[in-house]
Amino acid sequence: MENNMVIKILGIGCHRCKTLEKITQKAISDLGIDAEILKVEDIVEIMNYGVTYAPGLVINEKLVLSGRLPSITEVKEFLINNQEK
């Protein structure tokens, strides 16, 4: 599976945000996706995505999750379902 995906982890650097980043990195590795992970810690930019509870996960500028930690299976589904075609 090949892709040039841009993934953003939204959060101010808390434990949950760091955990989401690790889960996302593992899912990308497992799927063999070519993706760039960016950490967004600016509160105004985070709020611009409509996120009021961290962490948030944005794939190709689409908010797919906020306010909770997903399972690795969920993250893989988000990645597969949000690939640019």
N, C-alpha and C positions, 0 to 999 in steps of 0.2 A: 504494500500500500504506500503510495507516494503522494505527498501533498506539501504545499507551502502555507502552513497554517500559522496564524498569529493568535496566541493565547495570552490572556491577561488574567493575572491573579490580583483581585482587588482586596486590599486590606492594609491595615497600618502596621503589619509585622507581628501580629499576635501569634500564639501557638497554633491556633486553628488555621490561620493563613499560611503558615509555614508547612503545616501538615497537608493542606490542599495542594501546595506546590509539589511536595514529594509524591503524593498520589498521582497528580497530573503527569509528572516526569516519568513515573513508572508506567502509566497507561500509554504514553507516547512511545516509550521504549518497547513495550510489549507489542504494540501495533505496527511498529516500524514507520511511524509517521515523521515526516520532516516538518518540524514545527519550531517556532520561536516562542519562548515564554518570557513575558514581561511582567515585572511586579509593579503594580500601581499603588502607591502609598499616599498620594495626595488626596486629601479628604474631599475637596471640591470635585476633582475628576471622578472619584468613586461615586459621589452623589449624582453626578451627571449621567451615570448609568442606571440610576434609580435604586441603588443599593443603600439600604439603611442599616442592615445588619451584616457584618463581615462573617465569613469571607464571601467574595463573589468570584464567579468564573465567567469570563467572556471569551468566546471563540469566534474569530473573524468578525469582530465588532458586534456580536449578538450575545446578550446576557443569557446564560443558560442555567445559572444557579446562584442563589444568594442566601445567606443566613444560616447555612448548615454545612456539615462535611458530608460529601457523597462517598459511596463505596467506589472502589476501583472499577467495578463493573459499570456503574453509572457513568463514570468519567469516560470510559471506553465508548459507551453508547453515545454520549454527547459528542465525542470526537468523530465517530463514524457518521452520525446524523448531521453534522455541521461542516462537512467537507465542501469546499467550493468545487463545483462541477465544471 
